[in-house]
Amino acid sequence: FFNDLFTALNGVILKRTSEEYKKSKMTVLYLNSLLSAIGVFIVIMLVPGEVDRVQNFDLWSNTSFVTHFMFASLMGSVLNLAIFLC
């Protein structure tokens, strides 16, 4: 329920922002993604021990894991674009 609600609210706010500030959809999408990445980075930095857990994660040397991780990240961006454009 909450996922649907927040996804709909995100779409409304992004559309309103793009119209109000005369920015293109791609600019607003880029800024949204950038601010989200900064927010996640701040959370990782603030949680005690989280940076060490990320750096010492065993599968970073596994090529298959890194490939799947990058693909999942790319598909997340594609999904974000699809949600925004619809």
C-alpha positions as CSV (number, residue, x, y, z in Angstrom):
1,F,0.0,0.0,0.0
2,F,2.7,2.5,1.0
3,N,4.8,1.7,-2.0
4,D,1.9,2.5,-4.4
5,L,1.1,5.7,-2.4
6,F,4.6,7.0,-2.4
7,T,5.2,6.1,-6.1
8,A,2.1,8.1,-7.0
9,L,3.1,11.0,-4.8
10,N,6.6,11.0,-6.3
11,G,5.1,11.2,-9.8
12,V,2.8,14.0,-9.0
13,I,5.5,16.1,-7.2
14,L,8.0,15.5,-10.1
15,K,5.4,16.5,-12.7
16,R,4.4,19.6,-10.8
17,T,8.1,20.6,-10.2
18,S,8.9,20.2,-13.9
19,E,6.0,22.4,-14.9
20,E,6.5,25.0,-12.1
21,Y,10.2,25.6,-12.6
22,K,10.1,25.2,-16.4
23,K,12.6,22.3,-16.4
24,S,12.6,19.4,-18.8
25,K,11.5,16.0,-17.6
26,M,15.0,14.7,-18.0
27,T,16.5,17.5,-15.9
28,V,14.0,16.8,-13.1
29,L,14.6,13.1,-13.3
30,Y,18.4,13.6,-13.2
31,L,18.1,15.9,-10.1
32,N,15.7,13.4,-8.4
33,S,18.2,10.6,-9.0
34,L,21.1,12.7,-7.9
35,L,19.4,13.8,-4.6
36,S,18.3,10.2,-4.0
37,A,21.9,9.0,-4.4
38,I,23.2,11.7,-2.1
39,G,20.6,10.7,0.5
40,V,21.6,7.0,0.4
41,F,25.2,8.0,0.7
42,I,24.5,10.1,3.8
43,V,22.6,7.3,5.4
44,I,25.4,4.8,4.7
45,M,27.9,7.3,6.2
46,L,25.8,7.8,9.4
47,V,25.0,4.2,10.2
48,P,27.8,2.9,12.5
49,G,29.9,0.2,10.8
50,E,28.1,0.4,7.5
51,V,31.0,1.7,5.5
52,D,33.2,-1.1,6.7
53,R,30.5,-3.7,5.8
54,V,30.2,-2.3,2.3
55,Q,34.0,-2.2,1.8
56,N,34.6,-5.6,3.2
57,F,31.7,-7.3,1.4
58,D,33.0,-10.7,0.2
59,L,31.4,-10.7,-3.3
60,W,33.0,-7.5,-4.6
61,S,35.7,-9.7,-6.1
62,N,33.1,-12.0,-7.8
63,T,32.6,-10.9,-11.4
64,S,29.2,-12.4,-11.6
65,F,27.9,-10.5,-8.6
66,V,29.3,-7.2,-9.8
67,T,27.8,-7.7,-13.3
68,H,24.4,-8.5,-11.8
69,F,24.7,-5.6,-9.4
70,M,25.4,-3.2,-12.2
71,F,22.6,-4.6,-14.3
72,A,20.2,-4.2,-11.4
73,S,21.3,-0.6,-10.9
74,L,20.8,0.1,-14.6
75,M,17.4,-1.5,-14.6
76,G,16.5,0.6,-11.5
77,S,17.3,3.7,-13.6
78,V,15.3,2.5,-16.5
79,L,12.3,1.7,-14.2
80,N,12.6,5.2,-12.7
81,L,12.5,6.7,-16.2
82,A,9.5,4.6,-17.3
83,I,7.6,5.6,-14.2
84,F,8.4,9.2,-14.7
85,L,7.5,9.3,-18.4
86,C,4.1,7.5,-17.9
